[in-house]
Amino acid sequence: MEIVIKLTQFLLSLSLLIILHELGHFIPAKLFKTRVEKFYLFFDVKYSLFKKKIGETEYGIGWLPLGGYVKISGMIDESMDKEQMKEEPKPWEFRTKPAWQRLIIMLGGVTVNFILAFMIYIGMAFFYGDAYIPTSELKDGIAISNPLMQEAGFKTGDKIISIDGEQPDRFSKLNAMVLFGKNVIVERQGTLHTISMPVDLIDKMVNSKERSLIDLRAPFVVADFVPESLNKDNLKSRDIVVALDGQKIKYFDEASAILDRNKNNSITATVLRNKKEVKTSLQINEDGKIGVHNGGASLKSLEKLGYYKISREEYGVFGSIPVGIQRGKEQVGGYLKQLQIIFSPETGAYKGIGGFKAIFDIFPETWSWEAFWSITALLSIMLGVMNLLPIPALDGGHVMFLLFEMISGRKPSDKFMEYAQMTGFVLLIALLLFANGNDIYRSVVGK
């Protein structure tokens, strides 16, 4: 059932983005009286799942879910319709329209992508508000369990003061800011330390099974037991360990040192069970483990237990507008920063590029409209930015040639545009193969 929910969200989001992107080309084309021959969701290679002609346009659904397209008369696009281009230009064709009209038609898709993303963020601010843990609540610092972060110089209990000169205001921003940051200032036992982030951190993350750089310090909550556990009779699921060997512990990370020095021994422990403290005895194995999995705790539970105070903000119709716009700007800026790092070979970030499986994996296994809209907004920004890249066959490639024409007064020949389109198409296929090849590789090696 989980796979069906993920697949449904994936296809719904993808279909919505494709249809609206292509509408961004379709509407200005029709306004400028340019003929649109086809409007397709997904590609109809050889055949289509559905098609119906209304007026001069054939609307349909293809079988290959790698995107979609509108076929505009008199335009060199992915259809590579050379026969049409050999004929005399017609007044309803794209190539006969003024350059400024062609530019608006080509920019229509990405414009819709950005507008959609910002509208989603505005809507989310209005309907869901905001709930987050301010960094000021991390009074005992952060938890560091990732070996890569330990190698970089971070320690559990560090308080992050700034990242590249910026002071993060909420915990949810820390992982992304640190991952793409260069210099992090932390406070450790009252002293400030500057940590220079490894330039190849992303490359190492790609090759690591770790998915988080920074975690919240949380209590030791018993989630379940390993099969060979010796403490199944002494502990219960959801017990919170608050003392070991007579020493109080507040966080899970504080338990390790106590357990390590009591290997192969039995110690007393105090657990919080149904809001009451219960004393019990625990057997520690030769590895310093007690045979349980730490289940962490939800944000609500952490708040109830007094660990962190969650800040909640609600916005009205007008108040949600600036909040949504700011969130959209942050996401656009963040994605541009990611692209910059990806195109820097020394970072190794290109190895983390993913294809359709990577996008599919983002969606949760349970249905959540909030998660769905958040992911869809991010994907819309990604689609908009990627389509603006000056690569022939992408909208950005067409825009690049149109700007050249408008500035120089010279229009590239149809033959040149054909070659450019073919080159761009080869580049896109190569990128598609690389991205999805990364997906397959990671699936095979289990990363």
C-alpha positions in Angstrom: 0.0 0.0 0.0 2.9 2.3 0.8 4.3 2.0 -2.7 0.9 2.9 -4.2 0.7 6.0 -2.0 4.2 7.1 -3.0 3.6 6.4 -6.7 0.2 8.3 -6.6 1.8 11.4 -5.1 4.8 11.2 -7.5 2.6 10.9 -10.7 0.1 13.5 -9.5 2.9 16.0 -8.7 4.7 15.3 -12.0 1.5 15.6 -14.0 0.5 18.9 -12.4 3.9 20.4 -13.0 4.1 19.2 -16.6 0.6 20.4 -17.6 1.0 23.8 -16.0 4.5 24.3 -17.5 3.2 23.5 -21.0 0.2 25.8 -20.4 2.7 28.5 -19.8 3.8 28.1 -23.4 0.4 27.3 -24.8 -1.5 30.3 -23.5 0.8 33.1 -24.9 1.2 31.1 -28.1 -2.6 31.2 -28.6 -2.8 34.9 -27.5 -0.3 35.7 -30.3 -2.3 33.7 -32.8 0.4 31.0 -33.1 -0.9 27.5 -34.0 -0.3 24.8 -31.4 -0.5 21.4 -33.1 -0.1 19.2 -30.0 -0.4 19.4 -26.2 0.7 16.3 -24.5 1.2 15.1 -21.0 4.1 12.6 -21.2 5.7 11.6 -24.5 3.7 9.7 -27.2 6.6 7.8 -28.8 5.0 5.7 -31.5 1.6 5.8 -29.9 -0.4 7.5 -27.2 -2.7 6.3 -24.3 -5.3 8.9 -25.2 -5.7 11.7 -27.8 -8.5 14.0 -28.9 -8.4 16.8 -31.4 -10.2 20.0 -30.5 -9.9 22.7 -33.1 -6.4 22.9 -34.5 -4.8 21.2 -31.4 -4.5 17.5 -30.6 -4.6 16.9 -26.8 -3.3 13.6 -25.5 -1.5 11.5 -22.9 1.6 9.6 -23.9 2.9 6.4 -22.4 6.4 7.6 -21.5 6.3 9.6 -18.3 9.6 11.6 -18.9 7.9 15.0 -19.3 5.5 16.6 -21.8 5.4 19.0 -24.6 3.5 21.4 -26.8 4.3 21.3 -30.5 4.1 24.8 -31.9 3.9 25.3 -35.7 7.1 26.7 -37.3 9.3 26.0 -34.3 12.3 23.7 -34.2 11.7 21.6 -31.2 12.1 18.0 -29.9 9.8 16.8 -32.8 12.5 17.8 -35.3 9.9 18.4 -38.0 12.3 19.4 -40.8 9.6 19.0 -43.6 7.5 21.8 -42.1 10.5 24.1 -41.9 11.3 23.6 -45.6 7.9 25.1 -46.5 7.2 28.8 -46.9 6.6 30.5 -43.5 3.0 30.9 -42.6 1.5 33.8 -40.6 0.4 31.5 -37.8 3.8 30.0 -37.4 6.2 30.7 -34.5 9.1 31.7 -36.8 7.0 34.5 -38.4 6.2 36.2 -35.0 8.2 39.1 -33.7 11.2 38.2 -31.5 9.6 39.7 -28.4 6.5 37.5 -28.8 8.6 34.4 -29.3 10.5 35.3 -26.2 7.3 35.6 -24.1 6.1 32.2 -25.5 9.4 30.6 -24.5 9.6 32.1 -21.1 6.0 31.2 -20.3 6.7 27.7 -19.0 9.4 28.7 -16.4 7.3 31.8 -15.4 4.4 29.5 -14.5 6.8 27.2 -12.6 8.0 30.1 -10.4 4.5 31.6 -9.9 3.2 28.1 -9.0 5.9 27.6 -6.4 5.4 31.0 -4.8 1.6 30.5 -4.7 2.0 27.1 -3.0 4.3 28.6 -0.4 1.8 31.4 0.2 -1.0 28.8 0.5 1.0 26.6 2.9 1.7 29.6 5.1 -2.0 30.4 5.3 -3.3 26.8 5.8 -0.6 25.3 7.9 1.2 28.2 9.5 4.7 27.5 10.8 6.0 25.3 13.6 9.7 25.1 14.3 12.4 24.8 17.0 14.3 28.1 17.3 18.1 27.6 17.6 17.9 29.6 20.8 16.1 26.5 22.3 19.2 24.3 21.7 20.6 25.3 25.1 22.6 22.1 25.4 23.9 22.2 21.8 23.4 19.7 19.0 23.9 16.0 18.6 26.7 14.8 16.3 26.7 11.1 15.5 27.8 11.3 11.8 31.5 10.3 11.6 32.0 12.8 8.8 31.0 15.6 11.0 33.2 14.3 13.8 36.2 14.1 11.4 35.4 17.7 10.4 35.8 18.8 14.1 32.2 18.9 15.4 31.3 17.5 18.8 28.0 16.7 20.5 27.1 19.7 22.7 28.4 22.3 20.2 26.3 25.4 19.8 26.3 26.7 16.2 26.8 30.5 16.3 27.0 31.2 12.6 27.5 29.6 9.2 29.4 31.7 6.6 28.5 34.8 8.7 24.8 34.0 8.8 23.1 33.3 12.1 20.5 30.4 11.6 17.3 31.1 13.4 15.7 27.6 13.4 17.0 24.1 13.8 15.4 22.9 10.5 17.8 25.1 8.5 21.0 23.8 10.1 21.6 20.6 8.0 21.3 22.4 4.6 23.3 25.4 5.7 26.2 23.3 7.1 26.2 21.0 4.1 26.7 23.9 1.7 28.6 26.1 4.1 32.3 26.8 4.2 33.0 28.1 7.7 31.0 27.3 10.8 31.6 29.0 14.1 30.6 26.9 17.2 30.6 27.6 20.9 32.1 24.8 22.9 32.4 25.1 26.7 32.3 28.8 26.5 35.0 29.1 23.8 34.4 29.9 20.1 35.9 27.6 17.4 35.9 28.0 13.7 35.5 24.8 11.7 36.3 24.8 8.0 34.0 22.4 6.1 35.6 19.8 3.9 35.2 20.8 0.2 34.3 17.2 -0.6 31.7 16.7 2.2 28.9 16.2 -0.3 30.9 13.5 -2.1 31.5 11.7 1.2 27.9 12.0 2.1 26.9 10.4 -1.2 29.2 7.5 -0.4 27.9 7.2 3.2 24.8 5.6 4.6 24.4 8.6 6.9 21.6 11.0 5.8 21.9 13.6 8.6 24.7 15.9 9.6 23.2 17.4 12.7 20.5 16.0 15.0 18.6 17.2 18.0 19.8 16.0 21.4 16.9 13.8 22.5 16.1 11.5 25.4 16.9 7.8 25.5 13.5 6.3 24.4 13.2 2.5 24.1 11.6 1.9 20.7 12.0 -1.9 20.4 14.4 -4.7 21.2 17.1 -6.6 19.2 16.4 -10.3 19.0 19.2 -11.3 21.4 18.4 -8.6 24.0 18.8 -9.6 27.7 16.5 -6.8 28.9 13.2 -7.7 27.4 11.7 -8.4 30.9 13.2 -5.3 32.5 12.2 -2.6 29.9 9.1 -1.8 28.0 8.6 0.0 24.7 8.4 3.8 25.1 10.3 3.7 28.4 12.5 6.8 28.8 15.8 6.1 30.5 16.5 9.0 32.9 19.3 7.5 35.1 22.0 4.8 34.7 24.2 3.4 37.5 23.0 6.2 39.8 23.9 9.0 37.3 21.1 11.1 35.8 21.0 11.4 32.0 19.0 13.8 30.0 20.0 12.9 26.5 20.7 9.6 24.7 24.3 10.5 23.9 25.1 10.7 27.6 24.3 7.0 28.0 27.2 5.7 25.9 30.1 6.5 28.3 28.2 4.9 31.2 27.5 1.8 29.3 31.0 1.5 27.9 32.6 1.4 31.4 30.1 -1.2 32.5 30.5 -3.8 29.8 29.5 -7.3 30.8 28.0 -6.0 34.0 24.6 -5.4 35.5 23.6 -1.9 36.6 20.6 -0.2 38.0 18.6 2.1 35.9 15.7 4.5 36.4 13.1 4.8 33.6 10.1 7.1 33.1 7.1 4.8 32.4 3.6 6.2 32.2 4.8 9.4 33.8 6.2 7.5 36.9 9.8 6.7 37.7 10.5 3.0 37.9 13.8 1.4 38.9 15.0 -1.7 37.1 18.2 -3.7 36.5 19.9 -3.8 33.1 22.4 -6.3 31.7 25.1 -4.8 29.5 26.8 -6.9 26.9 30.5 -7.0 25.8 29.9 -4.2 23.3 28.4 -1.8 25.9 24.9 -2.3 24.6 21.6 -3.1 26.3 19.9 -4.6 23.2 17.4 -1.9 22.4 16.8 0.6 19.7 16.5 4.3 20.6 13.2 5.5 19.1 13.7 9.1 19.6 10.6 11.2 20.2 8.3 13.4 18.2 8.5 17.1 18.4 5.3 17.2 20.4 6.7 14.7 22.9 9.9 16.6 23.3 7.9 19.7 24.0 5.7 17.9 26.6 8.8 16.6 28.3 10.2 20.1 28.5 13.2 19.6 26.2 12.3 22.2 23.6 9.7 24.9 23.1 8.2 24.8 19.7 7.4 28.2 18.1 4.1 28.3 16.3 3.0 31.1 14.0 -0.3 31.5 12.1 -0.9 33.9 9.2 -3.9 35.5 7.7 -4.6 35.9 4.0 -2.4 39.0 3.7 0.1 38.0 6.3 0.8 34.7 4.4 1.9 36.6 1.2 5.2 38.0 2.4 5.9 34.8 4.3 5.3 32.6 1.2 7.3 34.9 -1.0 10.3 34.9 1.4 10.1 31.1 1.6 10.1 30.9 -2.2 13.1 33.2 -2.4 15.0 31.1 0.1 14.3 27.9 -1.9 15.3 29.5 -5.2 18.5 30.8 -3.6 19.2 27.4 -2.0 18.7 25.5 -5.3 21.0 27.9 -7.2 23.6 27.3 -4.5 23.2 23.6 -5.0 23.7 23.9 -8.8 26.8 26.0 -8.2 28.3 23.3 -6.0 27.2 20.5 -8.5 29.1 22.2 -11.3 32.2 22.4 -9.1 34.0 19.0 -9.7 36.1 19.2 -6.6 33.1 18.9 -4.4 32.0 15.6 -5.9 28.4 16.8 -5.6 27.7 15.7 -9.2 27.8 12.1 -7.9 24.7 12.8 -5.8 22.6 13.8 -8.9 19.5 11.6 -9.0 16.8 10.8 -11.5 13.2 9.8 -11.3 13.8 7.2 -8.5 15.5 10.0 -6.4 12.4 12.2 -6.9 10.1 9.3 -6.2 11.9 8.5 -2.9 11.3 12.1 -1.6 7.6 11.4 -1.3 6.4 9.9 2.1 4.8 6.5 2.4 1.8 8.0 4.1 -0.5 10.5 2.4 0.3 14.1 3.6 -1.0 17.1 1.7 1.4 19.3 3.5 4.4 17.2 2.4 2.9 16.8 -1.2 2.6 20.5 -1.7 6.0 21.3 -0.2 7.7 18.8 -2.5 5.7 19.9 -5.5 6.7 23.6 -4.9 10.4 22.6 -4.6 10.2 20.5 -7.8 8.5 23.4 -9.6 11.4 25.6 -8.7 13.9 22.9 -9.8 12.0 22.5 -13.1 12.0 26.3 -13.6 15.7 26.8 -12.9 16.8 23.8 -15.0 14.7 24.9 -18.0 16.4 28.3 -17.8 19.9 26.7 -18.3 21.3 28.0 -21.7 21.2 24.5 -23.2 19.7 24.0 -26.7 16.5 22.0 -26.5 15.7 23.6 -23.2 13.7 26.8 -22.9 16.8 28.6 -21.8 18.6 27.6 -25.0 15.8 29.1 -27.1 15.8 32.2 -25.0 19.6 32.5 -25.4 19.2 32.5 -29.2 16.3 34.9 -29.1 18.2 37.4 -27.0 21.1 37.2 -29.5 18.7 37.9 -32.3 17.1 40.9 -30.5 20.5 42.4 -29.6 22.4 41.7 -32.9 19.4 42.0 -35.2 20.5 38.7 -36.9 18.3 35.6 -36.7 20.1 32.2 -36.5 19.4 30.1 -39.6 17.0 27.2 -39.4 19.9 24.8 -40.2 21.9 26.2 -37.3 18.9 25.8 -35.0 18.4 22.2 -36.1 22.0 21.3 -35.2 21.8 23.2 -31.9 18.6 21.3 -31.1 20.2 18.0 -31.9 23.2 18.9 -29.7 21.0 19.9 -26.8 18.9 16.8 -27.1 22.1 14.6 -26.9 23.2 16.5 -23.9 19.8 16.1 -22.2 19.8 12.3 -22.9 23.3 12.1 -21.5 22.3 13.9 -18.3 19.2 11.8 -18.0 21.2 8.6 -18.3 23.8 9.8 -15.8 21.1 10.9 -13.2 19.1 7.7 -13.5 22.4 5.6 -13.7 23.3 7.1 -10.3 19.9 5.9 -9.0 20.6 2.4 -10.2 24.1 2.4 -8.8 23.0 3.5 -5.4 20.2 0.9 -5.4 22.7 -1.8 -6.3 25.3 -0.9 -3.6 22.6 -0.1 -1.1 23.3 3.6 -0.5 
